């Protein structure tokens, strides 16, 4: 009887222990799975943040590049505006100086306001208004600067004439009308310093070519220091 009771007791204890082991196994698995799930979620959150930070960084680079490009364009625009202002001011000074000679009598070889010839007039005007030293005679002045087509003439350009093969006369473009008529100021043998039209029946046929000695920046095209006679 004692042996039977002992047998049942051992069997009961064994059953409880087995159930306890099964129970522990089943309960412990979800705990491990939950821990792993939380770790994966955390990594996913880190990846998401890194991707977000990457996009922000790229966007900041793009924004900085756009700002730099805009600043460069503005700087270039401001530089071009400054150059245009300088050019216009230089040309305005040249024409203003030239107009102070209006009515000055012509004198061959003359270089003063009491009497002046065409090349001395141009030399004096550009020297006083633009600090530019041009050669003394028209033929030498025609070798300076940049050649300009007649249809592209602007105020301040030099236009050259001849009665034969040699350049013998020079004037300064004073205005180009909306209709394209070219007005120039020069020292003429007939009336001294005056304004004439290139459409004039006398001067038109004698026109040969034009030169620009002040560039778009308002500077000299060449280092003009010649004093040819």
Secondary structure, 3 states (H helix, E strand, C coil): CHHHHHHHHHHHHHHHHHHHHHHHHHHHHHHHHHHHHHHHHHHHHHHHHHHHHHHHHHHHHHHHHHHHHHHHHHHHHHHHHHHHHHHHHHHHHHHHHHHCCCCCCECCCCEECCEECHHHHHHHHHHHHHCCCCCCCHHHHCCCCEEECHHHCCCCCEEEEECCCCEEEEEEEEEECCCCCEEEEEEECCCEEEEEECCCCCCHHHEEEEEECECCCCCECCCCCCCCC
